[in-house]
Amino acid sequence: MTSIQPFDQVHTIQQLYLKTDPSAPVINNDTADYANNGKHFWNLAIRTTPGVTKEDLYQQGTLYVDDPQMRQAMSEALRRAEGVTDVTVEGNQINYTWGR
């Protein structure tokens, strides 16, 4: 059983950075690398080095949303979300920063 139909799945790229060193991501996750044939799963756990907490990280993300209405609704929701900044829409992409 799948929780969402393949045509509604969103290709997601997330890069996590240390707030103290934003020069390179500590984690780069692109769902296109492993989510195919209707098998799409979100990251539910992130492992970092000992001593690094979620407060030490921020995320830059890209969502690829083909449906224009869904893309608009998602970008508007991100703009209203606490901690989310730099929301832009370029073609079918929604780019954002969270937790900076």
C-alpha positions in Angstrom: 0.0 0.0 0.0 1.3 3.5 -0.8 0.3 6.6 1.1 0.3 8.8 -2.0 -0.2 8.1 -5.7 2.9 8.2 -7.9 1.6 11.3 -9.9 1.3 13.2 -6.6 4.8 12.4 -5.3 7.2 15.3 -5.1 10.8 15.1 -6.1 12.6 16.6 -3.1 16.2 17.7 -2.6 17.3 18.7 0.8 20.7 19.9 1.9 21.5 20.3 5.6 24.2 22.7 6.7 25.9 23.5 10.0 25.0 27.0 11.0 28.6 27.6 11.9 30.0 26.4 8.6 27.6 26.9 5.6 30.4 26.3 3.1 29.2 22.8 2.2 26.3 20.6 3.1 26.8 17.9 5.8 23.9 15.9 4.3 22.7 16.0 0.7 19.5 14.0 0.1 17.9 13.8 -3.4 14.8 11.5 -3.5 15.5 11.0 -7.2 18.5 8.9 -6.2 16.3 6.2 -4.6 12.6 6.9 -5.1 11.4 5.3 -8.3 8.5 3.2 -9.6 6.1 4.7 -7.1 8.3 4.0 -4.1 8.8 7.3 -2.4 9.8 7.8 1.2 10.7 10.8 3.2 13.7 11.0 5.4 12.5 10.2 8.9 15.8 10.1 10.6 19.0 12.0 10.1 22.3 10.9 11.6 25.0 13.4 12.3 28.3 13.4 14.1 28.1 13.2 18.0 27.3 16.5 19.6 25.5 18.0 16.6 21.8 18.7 17.4 19.0 19.9 15.2 19.5 23.4 16.5 23.0 23.4 14.9 21.5 22.7 11.4 19.6 24.5 8.8 18.1 23.2 5.6 18.0 24.4 2.0 15.4 22.5 0.0 13.9 22.2 -3.4 10.6 20.7 -4.2 9.7 19.8 -7.8 5.9 20.2 -8.1 4.4 19.8 -11.6 0.8 20.7 -10.7 0.6 24.5 -10.8 -2.2 24.7 -8.2 -0.3 22.3 -5.8 2.9 24.3 -6.4 1.1 27.6 -5.5 -0.5 26.1 -2.4 2.7 24.6 -1.2 4.7 27.8 -1.8 2.1 29.9 0.0 2.1 27.4 3.0 5.9 27.6 3.1 5.8 31.4 3.2 3.5 31.2 6.2 5.5 28.5 8.0 7.5 29.5 11.1 11.2 29.3 10.5 11.0 29.1 6.7 12.6 31.9 4.6 13.8 32.6 1.1 10.8 30.9 -0.6 11.1 31.3 -4.4 9.3 29.6 -7.3 11.2 29.0 -10.5 9.3 27.0 -13.1 8.2 23.8 -11.3 10.6 24.3 -8.4 10.0 25.7 -5.0 13.2 26.6 -3.2 13.3 27.5 0.5 15.5 27.7 3.6 14.4 26.4 7.0 15.9 27.0 10.4 18.6 29.5 9.5 
